[in-house]
Amino acid sequence: MATGWSSGFGLEIARHFLERDWQVVATMRTPRPAPFPANGRLRLMPLDVTDPHGIWRAVDAAGPIDVRVNNAGIGGVGPAQAALPQFRQRRAGVIINVGSAVTCKPVPLVAAYRASKPAVNAYTESLAAEVAPFGVRVHLVLPGAMARMRAAAGPAPRTSWPARQNRPEPDGVTRHDH
């Protein structure tokens, strides 16, 4: 289950998972099947990440979740919290929070956006420490401008992801930089 899959990086993630035969629950404020290929493994669900009751309803309606990708809002704090009870009960599950590589260096004209992104990083690091004893893994992905620009360029199918540098950190969070 994932948030923010109607365009950009989220749409690319959905396509990637579908190409690998995953069952995908893609959420967005207004579900529209147009950007996705016809696929019996795809369920579209409405979700506004600013509506706490809607978040819990969507997680309940999705059923068992193995991987939770938070690509909308401030790291998907609400959706991640809503998935945690079933992850803890099963002692398994993965949460992937999508931040931004814009936090790595000063970038002009995006100060407010850049200032909000370290919150996603800090939330992810703390959550990883909190849920590790329950067998739940938490990862942070920091996509760069190239990933966003490729996704924004149009719906060209992708068969592989750009090379990643995986950086395991002593705090237990693996960061995937593009």
Contacts in CASP RR format, 6 or more apart in sequence:
PFRMAT RR
TARGET T0000
AUTHOR 0000-0000-0000
METHOD contacts of the structure
MODEL  1
MATGWSSGFGLEIARHFLERDWQVVATMRTPRPAPFPANGRLRLMPLDVT
DPHGIWRAVDAAGPIDVRVNNAGIGGVGPAQAALPQFRQRRAGVIINVGS
AVTCKPVPLVAAYRASKPAVNAYTESLAAEVAPFGVRVHLVLPGAMARMR
AAAGPAPRTSWPARQNRPEPDGVTRHDH
1 25 0 8 1.000
1 27 0 8 1.000
1 58 0 8 1.000
1 59 0 8 1.000
1 62 0 8 1.000
1 65 0 8 1.000
1 67 0 8 1.000
1 68 0 8 1.000
1 69 0 8 1.000
1 79 0 8 1.000
1 83 0 8 1.000
2 10 0 8 1.000
2 13 0 8 1.000
2 14 0 8 1.000
2 24 0 8 1.000
2 25 0 8 1.000
2 26 0 8 1.000
2 27 0 8 1.000
2 68 0 8 1.000
2 69 0 8 1.000
2 70 0 8 1.000
2 71 0 8 1.000
3 27 0 8 1.000
3 28 0 8 1.000
3 47 0 8 1.000
3 49 0 8 1.000
3 69 0 8 1.000
3 70 0 8 1.000
3 71 0 8 1.000
3 72 0 8 1.000
3 73 0 8 1.000
3 76 0 8 1.000
3 79 0 8 1.000
4 10 0 8 1.000
4 26 0 8 1.000
4 27 0 8 1.000
4 28 0 8 1.000
4 71 0 8 1.000
4 72 0 8 1.000
5 11 0 8 1.000
5 13 0 8 1.000
5 14 0 8 1.000
5 26 0 8 1.000
5 27 0 8 1.000
5 28 0 8 1.000
5 71 0 8 1.000
6 28 0 8 1.000
6 29 0 8 1.000
6 30 0 8 1.000
6 32 0 8 1.000
6 35 0 8 1.000
7 35 0 8 1.000
7 151 0 8 1.000
7 152 0 8 1.000
8 148 0 8 1.000
8 151 0 8 1.000
8 152 0 8 1.000
9 71 0 8 1.000
9 98 0 8 1.000
9 143 0 8 1.000
9 147 0 8 1.000
9 148 0 8 1.000
9 151 0 8 1.000
10 69 0 8 1.000
10 71 0 8 1.000
10 98 0 8 1.000
10 151 0 8 1.000
11 35 0 8 1.000
11 36 0 8 1.000
11 151 0 8 1.000
11 155 0 8 1.000
12 147 0 8 1.000
12 150 0 8 1.000
12 151 0 8 1.000
12 158 0 8 1.000
13 69 0 8 1.000
13 71 0 8 1.000
13 98 0 8 1.000
14 24 0 8 1.000
14 26 0 8 1.000
14 36 0 8 1.000
14 42 0 8 1.000
15 36 0 8 1.000
15 37 0 8 1.000
15 157 0 8 1.000
15 158 0 8 1.000
16 158 0 8 1.000
16 161 0 8 1.000
17 24 0 8 1.000
18 24 0 8 1.000
18 36 0 8 1.000
18 37 0 8 1.000
18 39 0 8 1.000
18 41 0 8 1.000
18 42 0 8 1.000
19 159 0 8 1.000
21 41 0 8 1.000
22 41 0 8 1.000
23 41 0 8 1.000
23 43 0 8 1.000
24 39 0 8 1.000
24 41 0 8 1.000
24 42 0 8 1.000
24 43 0 8 1.000
25 43 0 8 1.000
25 45 0 8 1.000
25 62 0 8 1.000
25 65 0 8 1.000
26 36 0 8 1.000
26 42 0 8 1.000
26 43 0 8 1.000
26 44 0 8 1.000
26 45 0 8 1.000
27 44 0 8 1.000
27 45 0 8 1.000
27 46 0 8 1.000
27 47 0 8 1.000
27 58 0 8 1.000
27 79 0 8 1.000
28 44 0 8 1.000
28 46 0 8 1.000
28 47 0 8 1.000
28 72 0 8 1.000
29 46 0 8 1.000
29 47 0 8 1.000
29 48 0 8 1.000
30 46 0 8 1.000
31 44 0 8 1.000
31 45 0 8 1.000
31 46 0 8 1.000
32 44 0 8 1.000
33 42 0 8 1.000
33 44 0 8 1.000
35 155 0 8 1.000
36 42 0 8 1.000
36 44 0 8 1.000
43 62 0 8 1.000
45 58 0 8 1.000
45 61 0 8 1.000
45 62 0 8 1.000
46 58 0 8 1.000
47 54 0 8 1.000
47 55 0 8 1.000
47 58 0 8 1.000
47 79 0 8 1.000
48 54 0 8 1.000
49 55 0 8 1.000
49 72 0 8 1.000
49 73 0 8 1.000
49 76 0 8 1.000
49 78 0 8 1.000
49 79 0 8 1.000
50 73 0 8 1.000
52 78 0 8 1.000
55 78 0 8 1.000
55 79 0 8 1.000
55 82 0 8 1.000
56 82 0 8 1.000
58 79 0 8 1.000
58 82 0 8 1.000
59 65 0 8 1.000
59 79 0 8 1.000
59 82 0 8 1.000
59 83 0 8 1.000
63 86 0 8 1.000
64 86 0 8 1.000
64 90 0 8 1.000
65 83 0 8 1.000
65 86 0 8 1.000
65 87 0 8 1.000
65 93 0 8 1.000
66 92 0 8 1.000
66 93 0 8 1.000
66 94 0 8 1.000
67 93 0 8 1.000
67 94 0 8 1.000
67 95 0 8 1.000
67 96 0 8 1.000
68 79 0 8 1.000
68 80 0 8 1.000
68 83 0 8 1.000
68 87 0 8 1.000
68 93 0 8 1.000
68 94 0 8 1.000
68 95 0 8 1.000
68 96 0 8 1.000
69 96 0 8 1.000
69 98 0 8 1.000
70 76 0 8 1.000
70 77 0 8 1.000
70 79 0 8 1.000
70 80 0 8 1.000
70 95 0 8 1.000
70 96 0 8 1.000
70 97 0 8 1.000
70 98 0 8 1.000
71 98 0 8 1.000
74 116 0 8 1.000
74 119 0 8 1.000
74 120 0 8 1.000
74 123 0 8 1.000
75 97 0 8 1.000
75 98 0 8 1.000
75 99 0 8 1.000
75 119 0 8 1.000
75 120 0 8 1.000
75 123 0 8 1.000
75 124 0 8 1.000
76 97 0 8 1.000
77 123 0 8 1.000
80 95 0 8 1.000
80 97 0 8 1.000
80 127 0 8 1.000
83 95 0 8 1.000
84 131 0 8 1.000
84 136 0 8 1.000
87 93 0 8 1.000
87 95 0 8 1.000
87 131 0 8 1.000
87 134 0 8 1.000
87 135 0 8 1.000
87 136 0 8 1.000
88 131 0 8 1.000
88 134 0 8 1.000
88 136 0 8 1.000
91 134 0 8 1.000
91 135 0 8 1.000
91 136 0 8 1.000
92 135 0 8 1.000
92 136 0 8 1.000
93 135 0 8 1.000
93 136 0 8 1.000
93 137 0 8 1.000
94 136 0 8 1.000
94 137 0 8 1.000
94 138 0 8 1.000
94 139 0 8 1.000
95 124 0 8 1.000
95 127 0 8 1.000
95 131 0 8 1.000
95 136 0 8 1.000
95 137 0 8 1.000
95 138 0 8 1.000
95 139 0 8 1.000
96 138 0 8 1.000
96 139 0 8 1.000
96 140 0 8 1.000
96 141 0 8 1.000
97 120 0 8 1.000
97 123 0 8 1.000
97 124 0 8 1.000
97 127 0 8 1.000
97 138 0 8 1.000
97 139 0 8 1.000
97 140 0 8 1.000
97 141 0 8 1.000
98 120 0 8 1.000
98 141 0 8 1.000
98 143 0 8 1.000
99 117 0 8 1.000
99 120 0 8 1.000
99 121 0 8 1.000
99 140 0 8 1.000
99 141 0 8 1.000
99 142 0 8 1.000
99 143 0 8 1.000
100 113 0 8 1.000
100 114 0 8 1.000
100 117 0 8 1.000
100 120 0 8 1.000
100 142 0 8 1.000
100 143 0 8 1.000
100 144 0 8 1.000
101 142 0 8 1.000
101 143 0 8 1.000
101 144 0 8 1.000
101 145 0 8 1.000
101 177 0 8 1.000
101 178 0 8 1.000
102 110 0 8 1.000
102 113 0 8 1.000
102 114 0 8 1.000
102 117 0 8 1.000
102 144 0 8 1.000
102 145 0 8 1.000
103 114 0 8 1.000
103 117 0 8 1.000
103 118 0 8 1.000
103 121 0 8 1.000
103 142 0 8 1.000
104 142 0 8 1.000
106 114 0 8 1.000
107 114 0 8 1.000
120 140 0 8 1.000
121 140 0 8 1.000
121 142 0 8 1.000
124 138 0 8 1.000
124 139 0 8 1.000
124 140 0 8 1.000
124 173 0 8 1.000
125 140 0 8 1.000
125 171 0 8 1.000
125 173 0 8 1.000
127 138 0 8 1.000
128 137 0 8 1.000
128 138 0 8 1.000
128 171 0 8 1.000
128 172 0 8 1.000
128 173 0 8 1.000
129 171 0 8 1.000
129 172 0 8 1.000
131 138 0 8 1.000
132 138 0 8 1.000
132 172 0 8 1.000
138 173 0 8 1.000
139 173 0 8 1.000
139 174 0 8 1.000
139 175 0 8 1.000
139 176 0 8 1.000
140 173 0 8 1.000
140 174 0 8 1.000
140 175 0 8 1.000
140 176 0 8 1.000
141 175 0 8 1.000
141 176 0 8 1.000
141 178 0 8 1.000
142 175 0 8 1.000
142 176 0 8 1.000
142 177 0 8 1.000
142 178 0 8 1.000
143 178 0 8 1.000
144 177 0 8 1.000
144 178 0 8 1.000
146 162 0 8 1.000
146 178 0 8 1.000
147 162 0 8 1.000
147 178 0 8 1.000
150 158 0 8 1.000
162 178 0 8 1.000
164 176 0 8 1.000
164 177 0 8 1.000
164 178 0 8 1.000
165 176 0 8 1.000
165 177 0 8 1.000
166 174 0 8 1.000
166 175 0 8 1.000
166 176 0 8 1.000
167 174 0 8 1.000
167 175 0 8 1.000
167 177 0 8 1.000
168 174 0 8 1.000
169 175 0 8 1.000
END
